[in-house]
Amino acid sequence: MAILHITFSLSTQGGLKQAIRQKKLQREESVICVNDIFSIGPLTSPEERKNWLNTYILKDVDERELFEDMQKDWAKKIPAIPCDVDVWIWYSQNSHEEIGLRFVMSEFANKCNMVFGIDATEGLKRIQSNMSIRHTGELSANILMKLRADAKRFSVEEENRLAKEWQALQQNPSTLRTWQDGIVHADESAFDAVIIECAKRIHEAKAEEWISPARIIGETFGSIDDYISEAFMEKRIFALAKQGQFEIEGDPTDMHTYQLKYIGQ
């Protein structure tokens, strides 16, 4: 039986392709990536989402072209999938991939394909219980191959429920969504306190006035469980700077050409 694997990161796509090559399954299986981060940005319309991402997240022409090309590839390939191809959706329990699951299900709820899901968060409890991940892209090709045994078919009722949940998500104008045993719409400032706390900690540890924004963002990621993009965290750092929490030295158009000083109280 032919299988189309759907992932929500380029790293997961690459890992699956490697696993498929190793097992010599290329003729029966293919992998496509929904190259987006569903935890951030408006979901209300494709055009509004594209404009928001181009303004705040996709920093250069190459990133924008890659996003456009993969969106077009998705729109071209999905309607042409024959009925005898099974669809396997790879995801884990974070806001990005859980929303992605619902988006993909809205595409397949009324199609003839059988749709399966592999929840990597649950699957890891079986094969490596001491391991935790923020998103599926953190997993090696070897672990992804072991997780294939956890593929579970969605019932028609489950497909319709998830598709309706995608429609409900589109009705909310939020630009940040988090995972708290379910999808929660949050204010963009939801992680600001974590960013500030990490900046304080780094300043105290380094005993230096100026520090790299990449260091603050890295520390912030280490302090939260969800999957949020670096560019979104940088957007919040700029917002905090406007509020007087940070001072910026250098060219803020590139993360590697400026530094930050925490000055808030």
N, C-alpha and C positions, 0 to 999 in steps of 0.2 A: 504494500500500500504506500503510495506517495504521501509525503508529509511536507507541509510548509510550516516552518518554525517562525514565530513572530517574537521579536525582542524589543526592549525599550532603551537599549544603549548600544553603541558601536562596539564596546568591549564585550558585551554578551554575544553579539552577532559574531565577532571574531572568534571567541571561544567555542561557540557551537560549530562554526565552519571548520575549525581545527579538529574538533572531536569527530565530525562527520567524515573528514578526510582520513583520519586515523583508522576509523572503522570501515572505510571504503564504501560509504553510503551515498556518494555524490549523485548517483543516477536516480535515487529514489527520494532524496531529501534536499530542500533548499532553505535558505534563511533570509528573512527580510527584517529590516530595522525601522521602527517608528522613531525617527531621530528628533526627539522633542523632550522637554522637561515639563510634564503636566502639573507639577506642584506649584509652578509659578505662571503668572501672566493670565490675562482674561481668556475665558473659554467661550464667550458669548457669540463670537463669529470668527471665521478664519481670517478675515481681513483685519479686524481689530486686534486679533492675536499676533498676526504677522507684524503689524505696525508697532505694537508694544515690544515685541522681541527685537526688532530692528533698532529701536530707540535705546533699549536698556541692556540687552543681553548679547546679541550677535554683534560683536565689536568691529569686525572687518568684512571686507568684500568676500573673502574666501568662506567665512562662516555663513554668511547670508546665502551665497551661492550653493553651498552644501545643503543647507536647510531647504532651499527652494527645489533643488534637484531631487532630494529624497522624498519631499512631499509629492512631486510630480510622479516619481517612480511608484509610490504607494497608490496614487489615484489611478495610474495606468494598470498596475498588476492585479489589484484586488478584485475589480469587477470581472476579470478574465479567468479567475481560478475555476477549474472544472470541478464538478461535484465529487469526483472520485479522489480528490486530494483532501486529506485530513489536515486540520489546522491545530497547531500546538502553540499556545501562548505562554511564554516564560515571564514570570513576575515574582516579586517578593513583597513583603508587607511594609510598604512605604507609600506616601501619598502619590508620588510620581507614577509608579508602576500600577498601583491599584486604580488610579484614574485612567491610565493607559489601557488597562484591561477592559474597563467599561467603554472606552472609546472604540477599541477593536470590536467588542461585542456588538456595538451599535451597527457595525459594518456587516456582521455575519449572522445576526439574529434571524434574518429572514432568508438566508441562503441555504443551499442544500448540503453544505459541507458539515461533517462532524467536527465539533470544536472541543479541544481538550485544554486543560490548564495545568501548569506545573508551578506550584507555590514553593519557591525555593526556601522560604523561611520555615515552612512546615517540613519540607523534605530534609533539611539539615538536621532536624531533630532525630531523624532515623539514622543517617549515615555519619554525622559528625556533631553530636549534641553540644559540644563545648565551643562551637563556632557560631558567631553572630555576624550578620552583615547589614549594611545600610541599603544596598541594592544588589541585584543579581550580577551586575558587571564586575563585582569583586571576586567572583568565583572562577576557578581554573577550568580548563577544558575537561580535565579528568573528573572533577566533581560534577560538572554539568552532565557528563555522560552517565554518572551514577544516579543522578536525579531523574533520568528518563523513566525509571520504574514508578515514579510518583505521578505520572500523567493520569488525570482523571477527566472523564468526559462530562461536559456540562449538559444538563438536561435542557429541553426546550424552555421550561419554566425559568431556569436559572439564566439562560441566555436573554430572555425577554426582560427579566428583572434587572440585570446588569445594563442592558441597553436603555431601559427607562431611567436608571440612575444616572447614566451619561446625559440624558436629556435634562434631568433635574440640575445637574452640575452646570449645564450651559445657561441656566436661568439666573445664576448667581454672578454678580459682577466682580467678585473678589479676585485679587491678583496674587494671593498666597493661600495655599491649602496644606494642612499638616495631617499626619496620621496619628490618631489616638484611639487605636482599636476601631477605627472607622475614619472616614474622610471628614475633616473639620475645616471650614472656611475661617481664615484668620486675618487679622490686620497685618499690613506689611511690616509693622514695627514689632511683630511677635518675638523676633530673635534679637532685638536691639540690646536688651539687658545682658544677654549672653555675650554679644560682641564686646560690650563695654567691660564686662567682668574679665574676659580673656585679655583685652588690651591692658587693663590694670595689672593683671598677673604677669604678663610678659614684661611690662615696664619695671615692675619690682624685681623680677628674676634677672633681667639683663642690666639693670641700673643704667640704662641709656635713655636719652630723651626721645630719639627718633627710631622708629622700628618699621619693618616692611609690612605693607598691608597683607601680603601673602601669608606672613606668619600669623597675623591676627585671624585671617580667614581659616587657616589650617587649624588653629586652636579652637575656633568656633565649631568647625565641623566635628572635631573630636569631642565636643561637649553636647552635641545633639544627636538624636537617633535617626532623624529623617534625612531624606535626600534632597538637598537644595543646591542650586548651582553657585559656583564661585562668583559669577557676574552679578547674581542677585545679592549676595552678601556684600559685594563691593558697592552696589547701588545703595544699600543701607548705610554703609560707612560714609558715603558722600552725604546722605541725609543727616546723619549724626554730626558731620562736620558743619553743615549749615546751622544746626542747632547749637553749635559751640562746644561740642564734646571732643572734637579732634581739630588739630591744625594740620594742614597739608603743605609739604615742601616738595617742589618738583612738578613734573608734567603729569597731571592726573589721567591723561588719556591712555596710559600704559601702566599696568600694575607694577612693572619692574623699574619704572623711572621716577617714582615718587615715594616719599616716606610720610609716616604719620606720627604725631605726638598727641598723647591723650592729655587733655586739659580740663575735662569735665570734673564735676564734684560728685 
